[in-house]
Amino acid sequence: MDNEEKPSNNVHESDFTIALAGNANVGKSVIFNHLTGSQQTVGNWPGKTVERAEGKLRFEDHDLHIIDLPGIYSFSTFSMEEIVSREYIAEENPDVVINVIDASVLERNLFFTIQLMEMEIPMVICINQMDIAKQKGIVIDTKKLEKALGIPIVPTVAIRGEGLKKLMEKTLEMGKNQENNKNPIKYTAIEYGSEIEKRIKSIEKFMASKNMNLGYSHKWMAIKLLENDPEIKKLIHEEYPEVIQYSYQLALEIEEIHQEPAFAVIASERYTLASRIAAGAQLHTDIKITLSEKLDNVLTHPFLGYITSATIILGLLLWTFLIGDFLSGILTNILGFFQPTDPLLSGSIITILWNGAFGGFVACVTLIIPFVVPFYILLSYIENSGLLTRVAFMMDSFMHKIGLHGKALIPLILGYGCSVPAIDSTRILESRRERILAAFAITFAPCSARTIIILSLVAIFVSIWWALALYVLDLVIIFIMGKLALKAMPGESTSLIMEMHSLRLPEASSVLKQTWNRTKSLIYLVLPIFIAGGAIIQVLYVLGVLNYIGILLTPLTVYWLGLPAFAGVLLLLGIVRKEFIILTLVSFVGTDLSKALTPEQFIVLAIVGMLYIPCLSTVGILVKEFGAKVASIITATNLATAFLVGGIFAYILPFIL
């Protein structure tokens, strides 16, 4: 679209607020990125763990505030994304909602459109991905669809920017019309069976007689009451309990007529209406099997699908480690040119503080830029191309064995790069229980820093085969601990319901913007913890506090784990940054570590370093996402597992090596 837009100074000082709403994978984020460019912020919805993206746009002398709502399929209460979306529309009252629809699956998307129309809000419909629909032999008559729905419709191909200028013109026009016309919107296209409509109108009249004004439209609340929506019932019951009783009786009447729950009857009515509208507005021409569909047959094949999934995961990890290791070496050398990053164990308190803070800064830079950025770039590419949903689908049955579903594989893979963004990304899971189980599993995954320990201690001073064996051991432990966590937090795992959009080549700008938004939020969390933690740990060591703690830990480190007495200090420093285990060990004994440790001790130290607390930043994100209690339980379990497994191996390794 034309780049005549310039951002306003404040995102909240706007003439109109526009919300983008729609199913997942319909191109909402692409449209959002086109409209807002770099003028966007990503945070959390207040009191929620769902990501909130908003930005600003200057269009035709108007300042527009753009909100990208989470991709959802309905306004039920099954997920936090659905709750925050409907609460935002009701409580914040955006001037216009742009409903983004995938043209290639029109009927499925109209199911959500109908629910938006039930809310009786100002809408413009954006039919996106018209190019993909054309490839599938689908032709949509937008004029017929516009007439059937009574809503302005604009066809677009967002990935190329086509139609976006007209979309904003229609949106602005709708916003101005609503500004001048305060009458409530009524969509006459939404009409269900007579037995349903009669009872909806009856509840509406009853609400009007009570002068109800709770933000939502009476029609939408009436439908939700018939569906037995818990959140709406709770909201209304506080002030109007008689409305709950009245609607309950009417819902029973519907169930009596249809011999099935009222919510299922209403859902069926929506699907019937969506099917009828879609059938009248689209035409199917000769269907050709596309390259995307041919690839799909391979990616979801009962046998080949597992091979391709494993290849994609392995490729992602190899890309991250190879590129990350290369970049990390360059950055470490560059920053080491200004000042050594080894722990400083003597000198003035100011010097030690500075050295610790600088070491923390270097740790953050050499972790995020080399490992996390390449990981996020390729992950965003795989995610936006549609490959990741295929991998999640294939791995669903395995993930269910530890109480999760295939979608949890995404944050678990992230954990092999860095635990912090991995735990942050558990927000894609539907329930708090599943998020906690996933985060628990992630804390045992060998992140890039733990990988450095395995490679530095075992691969170099024992053998590469023992290093690989530790990776296998880690996978076994993740599975066992996942099963134990599942017993501690029993419950039904959510079924895997993910939109498998057509495979496509993602737009480079979208991938880079998504990478930057993820990396930016990570930096804000990790950098202060690394800098402060590095400084404090070094000061505590110089003051002798860590030595004293090291002595106290002797029964554990020396007698149980069979390690030298100084190992307690290594493990304490490793809490801030796992590489400190190696750096401090080198500062103690020099670069030839075999002079201080036996092969058995190398393996035991690597096992404990691989399994105990990932780092302070991980503890920080656990507290932020789940609270201090959950973070404490996960951390304590990490420690107990690390020392238990380490002790067992300390006793059996002498008989093996």
Buried (B, 14 or more C-beta within 10 A) or exposed (E): BEEEBEBBEEBEEBBBBBBBBBBBBBBBBBBBBBBBBEBBBBEBBEEBBBBBBBBBBBBEEBBBBBBBBBBBBBBBBBBBBBBBBBBBBBEEEBBBBBBBBBBBBBBBBBBBBBBBBBBBBBBBBBBBBBBBBBBBBBEBEBEBBBBBBBBBBBBBBBBEBBBBBBBBBBBBEBBBEBEEEEEEBEBEBBEBBEEBEEBBEBBBEBBEEEEBEBEBBBBBBBBBBBBBBEBBBEBBEEEBEEBBEBBBEBBEBBBEBBEEBBBEBBBBBBBEBBBEBBEEBBEEEEEEEBEBBEBBEEBBEEEEBBEBBEEBBEEBBEBBBEBBBEBBEEBBEEBEEEEBBBBBBEEEEEEBBBBBBBBBBBBBBBBBBBBBBBBBBBBBBBBBBBBBBBBBBBBBEEBBEBBBBBBBBBBBBBBBBBBBBBBBBBBBBBBBBBBBBBBBBBBBBBBBBBBBBBBBBBBEBBEEEBBEBBBEBBEEBBBEBBEBBBEEBEEEBBEBEBBBBBBBEBBEEBBBBBBBBBBEBBBEBBBBBBBBBBBBBBBBBBEEEBBEBBEEBBEBBBEBBBBBEBBBBBBBBBBBBBBBBBBBBBEBBEEEBEEBBBBBBBBBBBBBBBBBBBBBBBBBBBBBBBEEEBBEBBBEBBBEBBBEBBBEBBEEBEEEE
